[in-house]
Amino acid sequence: MSTLKKIAKIANCSVSTVSRAINNCHDVSEQTRAHVLKIAKEQGYFQAKKFTKTENRKKNHFNIAIICPEIESSYYSGTLVYITKEISRLNASSVIYDYSFDKPELKKLLDMCQDEMNIDAIICLSKNSDKTLESSIPLIFADEDERYTSVLFDVSNGIRSVFEDAERSNFKSVCFIGEALTKKREQNFMRVANDFPSLSCYNYSSMFRFEQAGRDGGKFLLQGELPNVVVCAYDEIALGLIEELSKSGVKVPDDLRVIGINNIPTSKYCFGGLSTIAFDVEKISEVVKDLIIDLKNNNYVVRRYMITSDYIKRNT
């Protein structure tokens, strides 16, 4: 069976160039594209690919690639568990790829998965950074891209509930603590903050991640007057923050309230229950179900999904 690696060797170019030529990407010259397509056809690449896809459809068993920014965080690993269980429940298989927030690596994985004989669809748990991307198989991104199915995780509703609670409590200030990879959530926080002029709002971005970012954020807060409420970009930051504050005698929630985001499994057991903003991850089952139906019908439909969030008020 012909592979991209074999075609690349014969064409005397890289596997990435072969992939992009086959997918008609604009940054490959017409001469190179014609050369690669000729070799691919001679090697039976397209016939083999078509045969594999047809056999999968006959068996109603599909292989879905899941591309994830990382598996280190509880949020992404938990989301992966939910998606893979749902795929398996629907008699399909999944393979997971981790690109560690490396955009060039993401691009390589997208190209590779599209050209893999036995991959029928791709679920990418991040934005699509390649606006020239073309694909012959269904693609799902956590992004607003009209060309592909998009799944948007909307944290705004949960953040708004936190602000409303702070306003009802006659609080004066709310702070957001994040890190370099949580800028979008920080932007959502500041956007919602504009609707609450009675509250003083500011943010701090740590150079660290996870619990260490929370400890760093705690040191920052202790340098000045404490806010009434702190929203952390994810639960691990909130846990580190509470630990750091408690070492200096600051009591949560007596002296200030701390709220995380993501509702990781351990959050309800820490500090008497961590208050958090949770996403309705069960909505993902609808995404996977529709994708499998499209594959069975050989009719890919571009859809829009919104995963909403709620504020879960616990002990912090």
Stockholm file with secondary structure:
# STOCKHOLM 1.0

chainA/1-316         MSTLKKIAKIANCSVSTVSRAINNCHDVSEQTRAHVLKIAKEQGYFQAKKFTKTENRKKNHFNIAIICPEIESSYYSGTLVYITKEISRLNASSVIYDYSFDKPELKKLLDMCQDEMNIDAIICLSKNSDKTLESSIPLIFADEDERYTSVLFDVSNGIRSVFEDAERSNFKSVCFIGEALTKKREQNFMRVANDFPSLSCYNYSSMFRFEQAGRDGGKFLLQGELPNVVVCAYDEIALGLIEELSKSGVKVPDDLRVIGINNIPTSKYCFGGLSTIAFDVEKISEVVKDLIIDLKNNNYVVRRYMITSDYIKRNT
#=GR chainA/1-316 SS CCCHHHHHHHHTSCHHHHHHHHTTCTTSCHHHHHHHHHHHHHTTHHHHHHHHHHHHHHHTCCEEEEEESCSSSHHHHHHHHHHHHHHHHTTCEEEEEECTTCHHHHHHHHHHHHHCTTCCEEEESSCCCCTTCCCSSCEEESSCCTTSEEEEECCHHHHHHHHHHHHHTTCCEEEEEEEGGGHHHHHHHHHHHTTCTTSEEEEEEESSCHHHHHHHHHHHHTTSCCCSEEEESSHHHHHHHHHHHHHTTCCTTTTCEEEEESCCGGGGGSTTSCEEEEECGGGHHHHHHHHHHHHHHTCCCCCEEEECEEEECCCC
#=GC SS_cons         CCCHHHHHHHHTSCHHHHHHHHTTCTTSCHHHHHHHHHHHHHTTHHHHHHHHHHHHHHHTCCEEEEEESCSSSHHHHHHHHHHHHHHHHTTCEEEEEECTTCHHHHHHHHHHHHHCTTCCEEEESSCCCCTTCCCSSCEEESSCCTTSEEEEECCHHHHHHHHHHHHHTTCCEEEEEEEGGGHHHHHHHHHHHTTCTTSEEEEEEESSCHHHHHHHHHHHHTTSCCCSEEEESSHHHHHHHHHHHHHTTCCTTTTCEEEEESCCGGGGGSTTSCEEEEECGGGHHHHHHHHHHHHHHTCCCCCEEEECEEEECCCC
//
